[in-house]
Amino acid sequence: MTVRYEVADHVARVTIDRPERMNAVDSATEKRLIEIWEEIESRNDIRCIVLTGAGERAFSAGADMKEPNAKNGVEYWADTRPGGFGGIALRTTLDVPVIARVNGFAFGGGLEMVLGADIVIASEDATFGLTEPRVGRLPLEGGIVLLPRRVPRNLAMGLLLTGRRFAAADLHRWGLVNEVVPRDKLDEAVDAWVADVVACAPLSIRAIKHTVNRTSHLSPVEAQALRTGPLLAALASEDSQEGVRAFVEKRAPVWQGR
């Protein structure tokens, strides 16, 4: 298997396991990633996802250009990928928070998967870049359309039009990375963010991400006026009452997810 997938204590850990290829994503790996996202979408017990790459060198170097019978640029572009690179870069149907644990290189599609995460924690020696133009390709699966919407235009274009590699500190300064830590503190930092996510009411978290994912095209007033199913479910849930009781009783809430 090229992807490790484990679920424990309401947390799914998804690890691209091709360290010998810098965790580059071939067709089999992408197929497995999409299967995992679809499974998580069908479950109610998972409250947080951690996405990372195996080993110490790379989160992911993007598409595996050495894959036998690899598609050319036009073939790749014509192949439908509604979720973007790795099935995650442009995915809007996954209402579970995704934390990217960036442990090294995140190039091309690797950076596109980072852009698809909700929270990004990087080791201080991690390196990022949309390097596709350097090899005659394009960041089609999220990079071109996402980056200019996340950072000021000149910053986005400086990255898109040069294929340059940027340090974690740069992306942290731009607002694309939440926290940069020494490599030996990476797991500790990720676990702290996971704990904070899991400490929240799961239906509240799902409703928040659902709303964010589906209202970016609306004005704030229009978005606030929506009465979506997840939003109503969270407001009418037993957990919403439990949270208030726990606060009054000065104890930790016990979430039931209903």
Helices and strands as residue ranges (DSSP letters): E 3-8, E 11-16, G 19-21, H 27-42, E 48-53, E 58-60, H 73-78, G 85-87, E 98-102, E 105-107, H 109-115, E 119-123, E 127-129, G 132-135, H 143-150, H 153-160, E 166-167, H 168-174, E 179-181, G 183-185, H 186-198, H 202-214, H 220-224, H 229-235, H 238-249
